[in-house]
């Protein structure tokens, strides 16, 4: 299983036309991926398991999640709404 870090990430949820289920993807800056330059912007395959600061995607990549834009935006929306 490939392990990478994802910084400044946000979660994006989309309805799958194939399955009819909502799937979560992560978008952010990847570090430690041998196929990409550190800091490259990526969108993952859909998340199959997420536990605290770790997410595993359908491709089998395990991401360590750091500095989430998505969490800070969600917190800001809750506190102003």
Backbone as XML, in Angstrom:
<?xml version="1.0"?>
<chain id="A" units="angstrom">
  <residue number="1" name="UNK">
    <atom name="N" x="0.850" y="-1.185" z="0.000"/>
    <atom name="CA" x="0.000" y="0.000" z="0.000"/>
    <atom name="C" x="0.891" y="1.242" z="0.000"/>
  </residue>
  <residue number="2" name="UNK">
    <atom name="N" x="0.653" y="2.118" z="-0.942"/>
    <atom name="CA" x="1.412" y="3.364" z="-1.027"/>
    <atom name="C" x="0.939" y="4.334" z="0.047"/>
  </residue>
  <residue number="3" name="UNK">
    <atom name="N" x="1.884" y="5.012" z="0.708"/>
    <atom name="CA" x="1.553" y="5.986" z="1.754"/>
    <atom name="C" x="2.058" y="7.361" z="1.328"/>
  </residue>
  <residue number="4" name="UNK">
    <atom name="N" x="1.194" y="8.368" z="1.441"/>
    <atom name="CA" x="1.527" y="9.748" z="1.100"/>
    <atom name="C" x="0.931" y="10.674" z="2.147"/>
  </residue>
  <residue number="5" name="UNK">
    <atom name="N" x="1.351" y="11.932" z="2.104"/>
    <atom name="CA" x="0.751" y="12.952" z="2.953"/>
    <atom name="C" x="-0.061" y="13.891" z="2.072"/>
  </residue>
  <residue number="6" name="UNK">
    <atom name="N" x="-1.182" y="14.380" z="2.595"/>
    <atom name="CA" x="-2.031" y="15.324" z="1.881"/>
    <atom name="C" x="-2.191" y="16.554" z="2.764"/>
  </residue>
  <residue number="7" name="UNK">
    <atom name="N" x="-1.743" y="17.711" z="2.244"/>
    <atom name="CA" x="-1.831" y="18.970" z="2.988"/>
    <atom name="C" x="-2.833" y="19.896" z="2.314"/>
  </residue>
  <residue number="8" name="UNK">
    <atom name="N" x="-3.362" y="20.834" z="3.113"/>
    <atom name="CA" x="-4.310" y="21.839" z="2.603"/>
    <atom name="C" x="-5.420" y="21.180" z="1.794"/>
  </residue>
  <residue number="9" name="UNK">
    <atom name="N" x="-5.984" y="20.128" z="2.359"/>
    <atom name="CA" x="-6.966" y="19.320" z="1.651"/>
    <atom name="C" x="-8.386" y="19.728" z="2.017"/>
  </residue>
  <residue number="10" name="UNK">
    <atom name="N" x="-9.288" y="19.336" z="1.163"/>
    <atom name="CA" x="-10.708" y="19.486" z="1.418"/>
    <atom name="C" x="-11.417" y="18.239" z="0.905"/>
  </residue>
  <residue number="11" name="UNK">
    <atom name="N" x="-12.532" y="17.905" z="1.522"/>
    <atom name="CA" x="-13.326" y="16.750" z="1.099"/>
    <atom name="C" x="-14.402" y="17.222" z="0.137"/>
  </residue>
  <residue number="12" name="UNK">
    <atom name="N" x="-14.586" y="16.490" z="-0.939"/>
    <atom name="CA" x="-15.605" y="16.780" z="-1.941"/>
    <atom name="C" x="-16.501" y="15.552" z="-2.041"/>
  </residue>
  <residue number="13" name="UNK">
    <atom name="N" x="-17.786" y="15.758" z="-1.954"/>
    <atom name="CA" x="-18.728" y="14.634" z="-2.061"/>
    <atom name="C" x="-19.498" y="14.746" z="-3.363"/>
  </residue>
  <residue number="14" name="UNK">
    <atom name="N" x="-19.596" y="13.602" z="-4.056"/>
    <atom name="CA" x="-20.306" y="13.551" z="-5.341"/>
    <atom name="C" x="-21.182" y="12.322" z="-5.388"/>
  </residue>
  <residue number="15" name="UNK">
    <atom name="N" x="-22.283" y="12.448" z="-6.102"/>
    <atom name="CA" x="-23.178" y="11.323" z="-6.318"/>
    <atom name="C" x="-22.645" y="10.505" z="-7.493"/>
  </residue>
  <residue number="16" name="UNK">
    <atom name="N" x="-22.416" y="9.226" z="-7.264"/>
    <atom name="CA" x="-21.926" y="8.345" z="-8.317"/>
    <atom name="C" x="-23.093" y="7.977" z="-9.231"/>
  </residue>
  <residue number="17" name="UNK">
    <atom name="N" x="-22.944" y="8.244" z="-10.506"/>
    <atom name="CA" x="-23.987" y="7.860" z="-11.469"/>
    <atom name="C" x="-24.094" y="6.341" z="-11.587"/>
  </residue>
  <residue number="18" name="UNK">
    <atom name="N" x="-22.971" y="5.675" z="-11.410"/>
    <atom name="CA" x="-22.935" y="4.215" z="-11.562"/>
    <atom name="C" x="-23.626" y="3.515" z="-10.395"/>
  </residue>
  <residue number="19" name="UNK">
    <atom name="N" x="-23.321" y="3.941" z="-9.168"/>
    <atom name="CA" x="-23.854" y="3.233" z="-7.998"/>
    <atom name="C" x="-25.033" y="3.939" z="-7.343"/>
  </residue>
  <residue number="20" name="UNK">
    <atom name="N" x="-25.208" y="5.242" z="-7.619"/>
    <atom name="CA" x="-26.275" y="6.009" z="-6.982"/>
    <atom name="C" x="-25.956" y="6.389" z="-5.541"/>
  </residue>
  <residue number="21" name="UNK">
    <atom name="N" x="-24.717" y="6.165" z="-5.114"/>
    <atom name="CA" x="-24.307" y="6.490" z="-3.748"/>
    <atom name="C" x="-23.404" y="7.717" z="-3.739"/>
  </residue>
  <residue number="22" name="UNK">
    <atom name="N" x="-23.431" y="8.441" z="-2.627"/>
    <atom name="CA" x="-22.543" y="9.583" z="-2.456"/>
    <atom name="C" x="-21.156" y="9.061" z="-2.106"/>
  </residue>
  <residue number="23" name="UNK">
    <atom name="N" x="-20.149" y="9.553" z="-2.832"/>
    <atom name="CA" x="-18.773" y="9.152" z="-2.586"/>
    <atom name="C" x="-17.955" y="10.381" z="-2.225"/>
  </residue>
  <residue number="24" name="UNK">
    <atom name="N" x="-16.965" y="10.192" z="-1.348"/>
    <atom name="CA" x="-16.108" y="11.287" z="-0.917"/>
    <atom name="C" x="-14.749" y="11.177" z="-1.593"/>
  </residue>
  <residue number="25" name="UNK">
    <atom name="N" x="-14.283" y="12.297" z="-2.098"/>
    <atom name="CA" x="-12.954" y="12.425" z="-2.693"/>
    <atom name="C" x="-12.202" y="13.472" z="-1.890"/>
  </residue>
  <residue number="26" name="UNK">
    <atom name="N" x="-10.876" y="13.438" z="-1.943"/>
    <atom name="CA" x="-10.063" y="14.450" z="-1.289"/>
    <atom name="C" x="-9.278" y="15.208" z="-2.342"/>
  </residue>
  <residue number="27" name="UNK">
    <atom name="N" x="-9.189" y="16.523" z="-2.181"/>
    <atom name="CA" x="-8.414" y="17.372" z="-3.077"/>
    <atom name="C" x="-7.407" y="18.113" z="-2.209"/>
  </residue>
  <residue number="28" name="UNK">
    <atom name="N" x="-6.133" y="18.090" z="-2.601"/>
    <atom name="CA" x="-5.120" y="18.789" z="-1.823"/>
    <atom name="C" x="-3.739" y="18.640" z="-2.428"/>
  </residue>
  <residue number="29" name="UNK">
    <atom name="N" x="-2.756" y="19.081" z="-1.671"/>
    <atom name="CA" x="-1.359" y="19.022" z="-2.101"/>
    <atom name="C" x="-0.740" y="17.716" z="-1.592"/>
  </residue>
  <residue number="30" name="UNK">
    <atom name="N" x="-0.191" y="16.936" z="-2.508"/>
    <atom name="CA" x="0.361" y="15.629" z="-2.146"/>
    <atom name="C" x="1.877" y="15.718" z="-1.937"/>
  </residue>
  <residue number="31" name="UNK">
    <atom name="N" x="2.345" y="14.972" z="-0.938"/>
    <atom name="CA" x="3.776" y="14.885" z="-0.620"/>
    <atom name="C" x="4.132" y="13.421" z="-0.406"/>
  </residue>
  <residue number="32" name="UNK">
    <atom name="N" x="5.299" y="13.023" z="-0.918"/>
    <atom name="CA" x="5.763" y="11.653" z="-0.724"/>
    <atom name="C" x="5.258" y="10.668" z="-1.763"/>
  </residue>
  <residue number="33" name="UNK">
    <atom name="N" x="4.643" y="11.157" z="-2.830"/>
    <atom name="CA" x="4.184" y="10.296" z="-3.925"/>
    <atom name="C" x="5.326" y="10.201" z="-4.934"/>
  </residue>
  <residue number="34" name="UNK">
    <atom name="N" x="5.833" y="9.000" z="-5.188"/>
    <atom name="CA" x="6.971" y="8.874" z="-6.102"/>
    <atom name="C" x="6.654" y="9.276" z="-7.546"/>
  </residue>
  <residue number="35" name="UNK">
    <atom name="N" x="5.384" y="9.345" z="-7.907"/>
    <atom name="CA" x="4.999" y="9.692" z="-9.278"/>
    <atom name="C" x="4.675" y="11.171" z="-9.461"/>
  </residue>
  <residue number="36" name="UNK">
    <atom name="N" x="4.709" y="11.962" z="-8.374"/>
    <atom name="CA" x="4.332" y="13.375" z="-8.461"/>
    <atom name="C" x="5.344" y="14.244" z="-7.719"/>
  </residue>
  <residue number="37" name="UNK">
    <atom name="N" x="5.460" y="15.483" z="-8.157"/>
    <atom name="CA" x="6.302" y="16.459" z="-7.483"/>
    <atom name="C" x="5.628" y="16.856" z="-6.174"/>
  </residue>
  <residue number="38" name="UNK">
    <atom name="N" x="6.404" y="16.932" z="-5.084"/>
    <atom name="CA" x="5.834" y="17.367" z="-3.809"/>
    <atom name="C" x="5.125" y="18.698" z="-3.968"/>
  </residue>
  <residue number="39" name="UNK">
    <atom name="N" x="3.923" y="18.794" z="-3.417"/>
    <atom name="CA" x="3.120" y="20.011" z="-3.491"/>
    <atom name="C" x="2.153" y="20.044" z="-4.660"/>
  </residue>
  <residue number="40" name="UNK">
    <atom name="N" x="2.186" y="19.004" z="-5.514"/>
    <atom name="CA" x="1.264" y="18.944" z="-6.648"/>
    <atom name="C" x="-0.172" y="18.825" z="-6.159"/>
  </residue>
  <residue number="41" name="UNK">
    <atom name="N" x="-1.086" y="19.471" z="-6.847"/>
    <atom name="CA" x="-2.506" y="19.388" z="-6.518"/>
    <atom name="C" x="-3.088" y="18.106" z="-7.109"/>
  </residue>
  <residue number="42" name="UNK">
    <atom name="N" x="-3.778" y="17.334" z="-6.263"/>
    <atom name="CA" x="-4.374" y="16.076" z="-6.722"/>
    <atom name="C" x="-5.820" y="15.968" z="-6.248"/>
  </residue>
  <residue number="43" name="UNK">
    <atom name="N" x="-6.586" y="15.175" z="-6.979"/>
    <atom name="CA" x="-7.889" y="14.706" z="-6.508"/>
    <atom name="C" x="-7.767" y="13.198" z="-6.421"/>
  </residue>
  <residue number="44" name="UNK">
    <atom name="N" x="-8.081" y="12.644" z="-5.267"/>
    <atom name="CA" x="-7.924" y="11.209" z="-5.059"/>
    <atom name="C" x="-9.059" y="10.438" z="-5.723"/>
  </residue>
  <residue number="45" name="UNK">
    <atom name="N" x="-8.884" y="9.121" z="-5.789"/>
    <atom name="CA" x="-10.020" y="8.264" z="-6.072"/>
    <atom name="C" x="-10.898" y="8.301" z="-4.824"/>
  </residue>
  <residue number="46" name="UNK">
    <atom name="N" x="-12.091" y="7.726" z="-4.878"/>
    <atom name="CA" x="-13.000" y="7.874" z="-3.728"/>
    <atom name="C" x="-12.454" y="7.181" z="-2.478"/>
  </residue>
  <residue number="47" name="UNK">
    <atom name="N" x="-12.803" y="7.777" z="-1.352"/>
    <atom name="CA" x="-12.344" y="7.299" z="-0.051"/>
    <atom name="C" x="-13.162" y="6.070" z="0.350"/>
  </residue>
  <residue number="48" name="UNK">
    <atom name="N" x="-12.466" y="5.001" z="0.716"/>
    <atom name="CA" x="-13.151" y="3.786" z="1.158"/>
    <atom name="C" x="-13.104" y="3.627" z="2.676"/>
  </residue>
  <residue number="49" name="UNK">
    <atom name="N" x="-12.127" y="4.293" z="3.319"/>
    <atom name="CA" x="-12.044" y="4.246" z="4.781"/>
    <atom name="C" x="-11.337" y="5.506" z="5.273"/>
  </residue>
  <residue number="50" name="UNK">
    <atom name="N" x="-11.906" y="6.103" z="6.301"/>
    <atom name="CA" x="-11.289" y="7.291" z="6.893"/>
    <atom name="C" x="-11.357" y="7.156" z="8.403"/>
  </residue>
  <residue number="51" name="UNK">
    <atom name="N" x="-10.197" y="7.305" z="9.041"/>
    <atom name="CA" x="-10.101" y="7.131" z="10.484"/>
    <atom name="C" x="-9.216" y="8.242" z="11.037"/>
  </residue>
  <residue number="52" name="UNK">
    <atom name="N" x="-9.827" y="9.249" z="11.624"/>
    <atom name="CA" x="-9.052" y="10.364" z="12.169"/>
    <atom name="C" x="-8.286" y="11.083" z="11.083"/>
  </residue>
  <residue number="53" name="UNK">
    <atom name="N" x="-6.965" y="11.024" z="11.155"/>
    <atom name="CA" x="-6.108" y="11.722" z="10.201"/>
    <atom name="C" x="-5.563" y="10.814" z="9.108"/>
  </residue>
  <residue number="54" name="UNK">
    <atom name="N" x="-6.216" y="9.676" z="8.866"/>
    <atom name="CA" x="-5.790" y="8.737" z="7.833"/>
    <atom name="C" x="-6.967" y="8.417" z="6.926"/>
  </residue>
  <residue number="55" name="UNK">
    <atom name="N" x="-6.714" y="8.402" z="5.620"/>
    <atom name="CA" x="-7.747" y="8.030" z="4.649"/>
    <atom name="C" x="-7.156" y="7.034" z="3.659"/>
  </residue>
  <residue number="56" name="UNK">
    <atom name="N" x="-7.925" y="6.004" z="3.321"/>
    <atom name="CA" x="-7.529" y="5.027" z="2.305"/>
    <atom name="C" x="-8.497" y="5.173" z="1.141"/>
  </residue>
  <residue number="57" name="UNK">
    <atom name="N" x="-7.943" y="5.237" z="-0.068"/>
    <atom name="CA" x="-8.771" y="5.438" z="-1.258"/>
    <atom name="C" x="-8.954" y="4.133" z="-2.031"/>
  </residue>
  <residue number="58" name="UNK">
    <atom name="N" x="-9.849" y="4.173" z="-3.005"/>
    <atom name="CA" x="-10.154" y="2.994" z="-3.821"/>
    <atom name="C" x="-8.921" y="2.466" z="-4.553"/>
  </residue>
  <residue number="59" name="UNK">
    <atom name="N" x="-7.959" y="3.345" z="-4.847"/>
    <atom name="CA" x="-6.736" y="2.900" z="-5.525"/>
    <atom name="C" x="-5.781" y="2.183" z="-4.584"/>
  </residue>
  <residue number="60" name="UNK">
    <atom name="N" x="-6.063" y="2.236" z="-3.264"/>
    <atom name="CA" x="-5.217" y="1.580" z="-2.279"/>
    <atom name="C" x="-4.200" y="2.499" z="-1.632"/>
  </residue>
  <residue number="61" name="UNK">
    <atom name="N" x="-4.195" y="3.776" z="-2.009"/>
    <atom name="CA" x="-3.265" y="4.726" z="-1.400"/>
    <atom name="C" x="-3.759" y="5.119" z="-0.015"/>
  </residue>
  <residue number="62" name="UNK">
    <atom name="N" x="-2.839" y="5.167" z="0.935"/>
    <atom name="CA" x="-3.147" y="5.593" z="2.296"/>
    <atom name="C" x="-2.578" y="7.001" z="2.475"/>
  </residue>
  <residue number="63" name="UNK">
    <atom name="N" x="-3.443" y="7.956" z="2.786"/>
    <atom name="CA" x="-3.031" y="9.346" z="2.952"/>
    <atom name="C" x="-3.036" y="9.735" z="4.422"/>
  </residue>
  <residue number="64" name="UNK">
    <atom name="N" x="-1.951" y="10.363" z="4.871"/>
    <atom name="CA" x="-1.916" y="11.014" z="6.174"/>
    <atom name="C" x="-2.414" y="12.434" z="5.928"/>
  </residue>
  <residue number="65" name="UNK">
    <atom name="N" x="-3.473" y="12.828" z="6.613"/>
    <atom name="CA" x="-4.124" y="14.107" z="6.357"/>
    <atom name="C" x="-3.595" y="15.188" z="7.288"/>
  </residue>
  <residue number="66" name="UNK">
    <atom name="N" x="-3.110" y="16.277" z="6.704"/>
    <atom name="CA" x="-2.558" y="17.397" z="7.463"/>
    <atom name="C" x="-3.197" y="18.699" z="6.993"/>
  </residue>
  <residue number="67" name="UNK">
    <atom name="N" x="-3.353" y="19.669" z="7.891"/>
    <atom name="CA" x="-3.765" y="21.029" z="7.544"/>
    <atom name="C" x="-4.946" y="21.067" z="6.584"/>
  </residue>
  <residue number="68" name="UNK">
    <atom name="N" x="-6.098" y="20.740" z="7.075"/>
    <atom name="CA" x="-7.284" y="20.650" z="6.232"/>
    <atom name="C" x="-7.957" y="21.993" z="6.012"/>
  </residue>
  <residue number="69" name="UNK">
    <atom name="N" x="-8.057" y="22.430" z="4.761"/>
    <atom name="CA" x="-8.880" y="23.594" z="4.426"/>
    <atom name="C" x="-10.335" y="23.266" z="4.658"/>
  </residue>
  <residue number="70" name="UNK">
    <atom name="N" x="-10.732" y="22.041" z="4.340"/>
    <atom name="CA" x="-12.126" y="21.629" z="4.458"/>
    <atom name="C" x="-12.639" y="21.710" z="5.879"/>
  </residue>
  <residue number="71" name="UNK">
    <atom name="N" x="-11.832" y="21.317" z="6.846"/>
    <atom name="CA" x="-12.263" y="21.365" z="8.236"/>
    <atom name="C" x="-12.425" y="22.797" z="8.707"/>
  </residue>
  <residue number="72" name="UNK">
    <atom name="N" x="-11.490" y="23.683" z="8.329"/>
    <atom name="CA" x="-11.596" y="25.061" z="8.789"/>
    <atom name="C" x="-12.792" y="25.760" z="8.134"/>
  </residue>
  <residue number="73" name="UNK">
    <atom name="N" x="-13.089" y="25.446" z="6.872"/>
    <atom name="CA" x="-14.248" y="26.035" z="6.205"/>
    <atom name="C" x="-15.539" y="25.527" z="6.827"/>
  </residue>
  <residue number="74" name="UNK">
    <atom name="N" x="-15.598" y="24.240" z="7.152"/>
    <atom name="CA" x="-16.785" y="23.672" z="7.762"/>
    <atom name="C" x="-17.014" y="24.286" z="9.138"/>
  </residue>
  <residue number="75" name="UNK">
    <atom name="N" x="-15.968" y="24.454" z="9.924"/>
    <atom name="CA" x="-16.084" y="25.061" z="11.249"/>
    <atom name="C" x="-16.576" y="26.499" z="11.122"/>
  </residue>
  <residue number="76" name="UNK">
    <atom name="N" x="-16.033" y="27.237" z="10.157"/>
    <atom name="CA" x="-16.442" y="28.630" z="9.966"/>
    <atom name="C" x="-17.921" y="28.715" z="9.586"/>
  </residue>
  <residue number="77" name="UNK">
    <atom name="N" x="-18.382" y="27.835" z="8.735"/>
    <atom name="CA" x="-19.791" y="27.843" z="8.335"/>
    <atom name="C" x="-20.708" y="27.541" z="9.522"/>
  </residue>
  <residue number="78" name="UNK">
    <atom name="N" x="-20.307" y="26.595" z="10.340"/>
    <atom name="CA" x="-21.132" y="26.246" z="11.502"/>
    <atom name="C" x="-21.209" y="27.387" z="12.497"/>
  </residue>
  <residue number="79" name="UNK">
    <atom name="N" x="-20.093" y="28.089" z="12.700"/>
    <atom name="CA" x="-20.077" y="29.122" z="13.720"/>
    <atom name="C" x="-20.781" y="30.395" z="13.267"/>
  </residue>
  <residue number="80" name="UNK">
    <atom name="N" x="-20.922" y="30.615" z="11.951"/>
    <atom name="CA" x="-21.592" y="31.816" z="11.465"/>
    <atom name="C" x="-23.059" y="31.557" z="11.145"/>
  </residue>
  <residue number="81" name="UNK">
    <atom name="N" x="-23.455" y="30.315" z="11.062"/>
    <atom name="CA" x="-24.807" y="29.981" z="10.628"/>
    <atom name="C" x="-25.689" y="29.739" z="11.762"/>
  </residue>
</chain>
